[in-house]
Amino acid sequence: MNVFATSPAHGPAREARAEIDAVAVTLRESAAPFDRRGVADRLARAVGALYAVLDTTLEAPAHHDGLVECARVLAEARRMLAASASPPEPALLRAIGALDATYARVSRSAEEVVDLMLARRGDLRGGAYAEARATRPFQASVGVPRLHALARAPALSPLSLDPASPALVAKPRPKPPPKPRTIEELRAAASAKPAPPPEPAADPGPAGSVAVAAEPEEGEILRRVARDCLEDVAALRSLRKPIPTETWLDQAPFEQRLLDNVDAFAALGEAALPSVTLFHAEAPAPDPSRGFAVALVLGCVEGTDTADVAVATMKQSAPEELPGFAEGFVLAPNPAIDAELAPLLDAPNPALVAVAIDVLGARGSLPADAPERVLPRADAGLTRRLATALGRALPKTKALAVLSNLLDDEPDDELFAIACASLLRRGDGDVRQRLRDTLRARVPGRIVQATRLLALSGRQDDLPLLLEGVALAPNAVTIDALARHGHPDAASALIALLDSPDEGVAPAAAEALDLLTGAGLRETVQVPWTPGVAPPDGSPPPTRAVSKPIGDRLAWERWFATARGRLDPRAKLRGGLPFAPSMIVDELESTAPPARRSEAALELVIATGVGARFTTTTWVGRQRRELAELRAHVRSLGSAAGAWWFAGAAVTSR
């Protein structure tokens, strides 16, 4: 274990990084004439030096050198600004004051590092940490992305100090020409015309030569290959998502192609990194897939700098691109993403706060003080996202307290459903009574979700309430939930729904009966390959054979009349057999549609208390590995087959 893993410089370095961003914003508001390109270069170099601090520990020489270099270039930037500060301009003076404070902070941190290094010089000189950390050998990604460690200089975010309104910048007045003193000088000045700029002379080349296209340089070739990789990553974003005719397992080849392109990009080395932001900037219109490529590709290269560049690019992007960035951040392996996204919880832009909540919640790295930072904003959308994240993140005690408080504060219907689901995910038992009370009170707008969640978490004697919920709101959600509850006496109610005039209810009832009983009453039908899309020439659409439960009520009644005596009303059923948690894992490993797998994942964590980190939207390779682990885990629970409740005190969601 590295005893020097935490340095006193890490915190000040992060604060200095944020302060430099604030200085850049202030300078863009300034109308003073100063060397904007030169100052921007110094600020960018200061940020690059801070990356060396953040990505190293005390034993690395670059740790102290980065602080010294940062202080040096900050002092240069300060001198350049001070030379332009006459007459005083408020924004410029604020920037100079902020640079002074940042310089002092970084200098103090450098002195602390020196003192600590001197105090530990014996350990650092002869200990196990005297050698520099070597770059890891390149390894290909198989099923899940690798975190590539490259030998390179820090990647820097594009930093511009160009003013938001160029017209505000004070331009020096040109020196007026001398006043004519005689009539001849006056006439000469009146007739004078500005000389046209000289035209560049064409290079004739050697005599008798034929013009040929210049060979592209090696750097240009690398940039072209890098751009091709980025284009493929962006295109494969949508291909890795199942369509109605595909299963989650069908996405594995697309995901491997995506990972191959990420690996190929990383293999190009340092020269390829600038291509990422250029690829994003050249989009003719907002493109979420390009945002996905930026977040994922940079998130597969080790370092605080790459994560910071991806986040900085996102902050300057159109709102339509944010879902793509969020998806890429969730799938990327770089742990620095968590630290770089956490400050966005305080961002003025709610859309950026939403991305931070979603990503950090999905990654399980939401800061412990996130509720105190988000809830005071009184933003309904952000509160819902936080409630969703609390189903996976934060210590259990605090998450349960925050979610319970949200339910006590008279939430809207959507927040009520989200908070109840998150409470169930975290193993709360009291929320089931809230759901029962909601169904008894027939609260409008909450019947569907209350029925669904109580069916997943309730006991045997909750059947009457569930039947009432289905009667009040018969739809695919409540009907599927009734089947997952598993009470044999629900079969007669489901059979009655086969005659419903609602075109969505009868098929849902047939699917629910098949899930509950496993009767095998199925038929093979031809359905269009692409529902709702007809060939342009008017010909019949192509079809495929699909097996589905029959919707004939009489056939189901005949089966139920003969099978009813074999169905034990004291046992929870799944597919006609006493329910066991491994059956949920079977469903997750099956070729069920994405919506069914998502519901099964929620049922697994509610019914067993395990699988809280499992998600059906991550890499196929990761899902396969986690499902194998979950199967071994649920087998060890030792629960009796046919029980309604498995999440006992011994197994809880952490």
Summary of the structure (lengths in Angstrom):
residues: 654
radius of gyration: 32.2
end to end distance: 25.4
largest distance: 123.8
contacts: 1985
relative contact order: 0.06
helix: 60%
strand: 3%
